Amino acid sequence: MKLAERISRISVSQTMAVGEAAGKLRDQGVDVVDFGPGEPDFPTPENIKNAGIEAIHSNFTKYTPVGGIRDLKKAIVEKHTRDFGSKYDVSECLVNIGGKHAIFNIFAAAIDEGDDVIIPTPYWVSFADIARFVGANPVFLHTSEADGFRLTAAMLEKAITPKTRLVVANSPNNPSGAVIDDDEFIRIAKLCKQRDIYLLDDECYAYFLYDNRKPFSIGGHPEFRSHVMVAGSLSKTYAMTGWRIGFMLAPQEIVQACLKLQSHSTSNPNSIAQKAAIEALTGPQDSVAEMLREYAKRRQFIVERLRAIPGVACAEPGGAFYAYPNISSAYRKGIKDSLDFSVKLLERQHVAVVPGEAFGTNDHVRISYATSMETIEKGVKRLHDFMTSL
Ligand SMILES: Cc1ncc(COP(=O)(O)O)c(C=O)c1O
């Protein structure tokens, strides 16, 4: 069958491919430690679930406005103002079917074929493939592991070309957990504005910060608003990955363009999930703090244990729920690359991790600690055994 050329530019997300391989083993009854999933292991909090149930019982089950109901947009904008000091109007907000949809729409609406899109490595897989899908060139900007994979304005300045149209900032970062320093973020935004380049701020993990750091959004600095597009998500913050609610905060022209696209593709986000999202954003936030406390404990434990494995180094993940250890010492002991490492680790020790090459670096694997402490303990021990057996 002859498929469209544009679909051949992208491939199935490798994060999903590893999950499938682990799932097959599990179906055969194997005790797999799965460090693959990029989603919270907590259930959606009760108050949010109840708001969804109430929406069904009150027959809120029909089409809604394409860009989301006004009450939800208002809740998004007001929470962003409370948390980050931003000043968005509801007309600058669009509700999407997850943060990924927000990002896809932004690329589709704002990027032309042949444009350069700067993506710092390591990066979340979808940025590169979405860029390719819309015909743009992903330009990978290597961040330094010794510097904790943090993006800086100085690095960015060297990478900008006349063709650069958009820069991706994802802080805290998936997969490295790196957090861009607040002052540095401002310098990055200044540079983007000066050079008339869009800055996409993916805030999917904005609330997952450790060591008492306060969440930050460049959207809270109105002087850069003409060039900043915030992509947000309720998926991780409220353990709502399956509900599919995300949003964008962006200049009205972008919002209107994305609305047009949405009106011909997905139509409105799920009506029931929108009601649940209002409760998530306006209701009690205790569950968010509780989940964060638990992640903080796991993070400390896993980073310490990983660093204790001979031949493993691990940069400090300042946020999100991933560790991104460097396992390249195994390449001197018969392992070819990060994919080979992941495949052999799954085969021999039944531990699923995501190979770094899925994120644009080959010396690492991603370990999600959004799983129980018991599972983490078991998995890290197996990883230790694997490394020492090579
Ligand atoms: C960096 C990053 N951005 C955005 C998303 C999108 O999440 P969702 O579409 O569930 O809102 C993810 C999900 O894994 C992510 O890791």
The ligand as an ORCA input file, in Angstrom:
! r2SCAN-3c Opt
* xyz 0 1
  C       7.638     16.102     28.301
  C       6.225     15.734     28.056
  N       5.407     16.631     27.524
  C       4.123     16.364     27.285
  C       3.580     15.142     27.577
  C       2.143     14.939     27.241
  O       1.341     14.348     28.166
  P      -0.219     14.298     27.952
  O      -0.495     14.269     26.485
  O      -0.665     13.056     28.645
  O      -0.766     15.540     28.570
  C       4.397     14.141     28.124
  C       3.893     12.788     28.403
  O       4.593     11.856     28.618
  C       5.752     14.455     28.382
  O       6.580     13.575     28.941
*
